[in-house]
Amino acid sequence: MARRDISGAVDFAYLEGFAAGDQGVIEEVLALFREQAALWTPMLTHDHPGWRDAVHTVKGAARGVGAVTLGDVCQRAEDGEASLGDVKTALDAVLLDIAAYVHEQALRSLKG
């Protein structure tokens, strides 16, 4: 994976600006997002009583890291205009972008 694999599901420029370019903070935020995504994913089914809370939490976290499309899909799911499958698909795209970004940063640190 490399920067070319980033699809645009996350606006990393937004995140970098928000973190004032502090790569340590960015890495920590992205690691927390990935850890939390592992907890949210099993809740993203109508069979789970907390699915609405999970979608709402994902929406806020997504917007916090610059994943605007995921946040918007979550809002539409809360409004009954998008499915939980749509949320999962958008979440997967964000996680792939995060993996590519983290990989790219690791490669840069090796070159430095």
Secondary structure, 3 states (H helix, E strand, C coil): CCHHHCCCCCCHHHHHHHCCCCHHHHHHHHHHHHHHHHHHHHHCCCCCCCHHHHHHHHHHHHHHHCCHHHHHHHHHHHCCCCCHHHHHHHHHHHHHHHHHHHHHHHHHHHHC
